[in-house]
Amino acid sequence: MKPWLLTLLLLGCWVSAEQTDRRSGYTLLGSELRALQDDHFANPGMLWVDRGKRLWNAPDGPSKQSCRNCHGDPTKLRGLATRLPRFDVEAGRLDNLDTLVRSCRAERQQAELLAHESADLLALTTLIAHQSRGLPLAVTIDGPAKDAFEQGRASFERRRGQLDLSCADCHERLQGARLRGETISAGMINGFPLYRLTWEGLGSRQRMIRWCNEAVRAKPMDPASQRALALELYLAWRSRGLALESPAVRR
């Protein structure tokens, strides 16, 4: 164990997994950032929602079909984002919001495959997630999703990188401790896609997972890999019951 980590534990910063509460990162924000998130005119993430609306209505690809042609108004997808990732039995894989949008465009519109974290993909996923704002996260972890869920749990507990830290070390055992002037959060993912001041832009859940891996000097996961999606499923389960806030604002 790293000396600085042992020091934190000895100073009384330990928080067991059983004591971890499901607190949104919103509760750690100051009053100004809370007000920024709550104001739909000032919230910078709403710029991506507006862009998503334009893309939703725009025909694309050889099919000349738009998202609206198949799905109607985006409000009809209210609740979808709260249930993702989910296991597709027919395809034999996990899907999150990013993979659903990418495959839908490529297969039904025959349009160009959107790159991960691209402006257009973030715009569409934020638009869809925003329809579920205020609804509680409620992913399915039993049945065909059980094996993926257990894989995600193991990944959450596994130490990695040069710093030899796991997700659980920071977001359960050290939750509430101070690190470089910031309070370590519980690692809830109910705000994504969200606008992060550190990034000066919007990012997905998978971007946050990659950022955390890089922070502990570990090899980032492929955002479309089943391993990365399994971890996202477990994180969504940990965040169960929390209201979806997208687009949230975080430091």
N, C-alpha and C positions, 0 to 999 in steps of 0.2 A: 504493500500500500504506500502511496506517495506521502511523504512527510507532512505536506501542507493539508492533505485530506485528513490524516490522523489528527492533526492539530485542531481542525474544525470539529471533529467528533468529540475530542476531549474537552473542547470549550462548551459543549452542551448543545451543539447544533443538530444532533441526531433526531430524526423524525422517522419512526417506523412506518412500514407500509400500511399497517392497520390504522395508524393515526392520520395518514394522509387524507385530507378532505378534498372533495372535488370543487375547487375554487377556480373560477375563470380568471385568466390573466387580467381581465378588466378590473378586478378588485385591487390589483396592485398599482393601477394607474393613478396619477394625480388628477385633481379636479379638471384641469385644463384639457388633458388628453381624453378624459371621459366625455367631456363636453364636445370635443372634436369628433369622437366616434358617434355620439348620439345625434349630432347635427347632420342631416342628410345633405345639406347644401355645402357644409364645410368639410365633411369627411372626404379625404382625398381618394379613398377607395371607390367612391361613387362615380368617379371618372371612368373607371373600368366597367361599371354597371352600364353607364350610358353608351360606352363603346359596344358592349355586349348586345344592347338592344338593337343597334344598327346592324351588327353582324347577324343577329337572329332573323332579321327581316330581309337580308340580302341574299338573292340567289347565287349559288356558287357551283363550280364544277360543271362537267358536261351535262349533268342531269338538269341543270338550271333550277334546282330546288333550293328552297331556304329551310331553315329550321322550323319556321312557322308553318310551312306547307304540311309537315308531318305532325308537329306537336301543338299547333295552334299558339295561343298566347302563353308566354313563359310562366304565368301564374298557375297553369295547369300542372306544372312540375313541383308545386309546393309539397314539401315533405320528402322529396327524393334525396336531397343532400344529407338529410339526417340519418339515412339508412345505408350510407356508403362509408367504407367499401362493403361490397356484398359478393357472395360467391355465385358465379354463373355455372350451374350444373351442366348445361349443354356444352359450354365451351371448356369446362373443367378448369376454371381459373377465377381469381379474384379480380374485380373491377372497382376502380374508384371513379370519381367524377371526371378526372382528366382522361382516363382510358376510355370511358364511355363516350365523351365528346369526340375524342380523336377517331375512334372506330366508327362512330355514327357518321361523321363527315366523310371519312374515307370510303366507307361501304355504301352508304345511301346517297350521298351527294356526289360521290366519286371525285371529291375535291382533294386538294393537296393536304397531306398529313401535317397537322400543326405540331411544331416543335414544343417540347416541354418548356414551360415558363415563358413561352412566346406571348407577346402582347395580346394576340387574338385569342389564344387558348385561355389565358387568364381572364380576358373580358367575358368570354362565354361561360366559363365555370363560375365566375363571381356573380354574373347575372342569375344563373340557375340557383346557386347557393343562397343568394339574397332573397329568393322567393320563400325560403324556409326560415327566414330570420324570426327568432322568437320561439321556434319549435325545439323540443328537446332532442338531443342525439339519442338514437336507439338502434344500434346495429345488431344484426343477428350473428351469434357466435356458436350456435349449436348446429346439428345436422351436418351438411356437407362443408360448412365453414369451420367446423371444430378443429381440424388438423391445422388449418392456416392460423387460427386463433392461438393455438398452443405454440406454433412456430413463432408468432409475433411476441408472445409472452416471453419465450426463451431469449429472443433477440433483445427484448427490453432489459432483461436481467444480465445479459452477457457483457462482460467487460471487454473493451476494445481500445485500440489506438495506443500511442506512446504514453498517454496519461493513464492508461489502464482503468478507465471509468466506464460504467454502464449508465444507461438511461435512468435506472432505478437509483444509482448512487446520488445523482443530482436531484431528480424530481420526486423522489420519495424520501430517501434517507437524509438528504440535505435541504429538503424543501423548507423555505422560510429563512435559510441562512443568507448572509450577505456576501456577494462576490463582486469585487470591483465597483462597489457603490450601488449594485443592483440586488434586489431580492430574488433568490432562486424560486421560480414558479413551480407549481405542481405539474407542469407539462401538459395542461389541457389543450385540446386542439379544436375547440368549438368556435374559434374566431375566423378560421381559414375558409377561403383565401382572405388574406389580410394585408393591410398596409403597415410596413415596419419602417420606423424612422431610420434604423441602422442601415437598411437596404435602400432607403430613399425610393421605395417603390413597392409594388404588390408582390406577394409570393404565395405559393401553395403549401400544403402540408409537407409534401415531399421536399420542397426547398428547405423547409425548417429542419427536416430530418437530415438532409445532406449538410446543412450548416452546423448542426450539432456534432455530426461525425467529424467534420473538419476541425471543429473546436477542440476535440479530444485527440486530434491528429490521427484519425482513422481513415481508411479508404472509404469514400462515399459510395452509397448504394446506387445502382441503376434505378431511377424513379419508376420505371415500368416493370421492374422485376417482381416476381411473386414474393421474394424475401422482403422487399421494401413495402409492398402492399400488405403483407401479413403484419408487419410492425405497425403500419397505419391502422389496420383493423383493431389491433390491441389498444392502441392509443385512443381510438374512437370509443372503444368499450370503456376505457378508464374515464372518459369524459361523458359517459352516459348520464342523461338527465339534465345536463347543462344546456341552456338555450343557445342555438346557433346565432352568432353575432355578425356574420359576414356581410359587408367587409368590416372587420374589426380594425382597430388601430392599436399598435403596440410599439414599445420603444425599440 
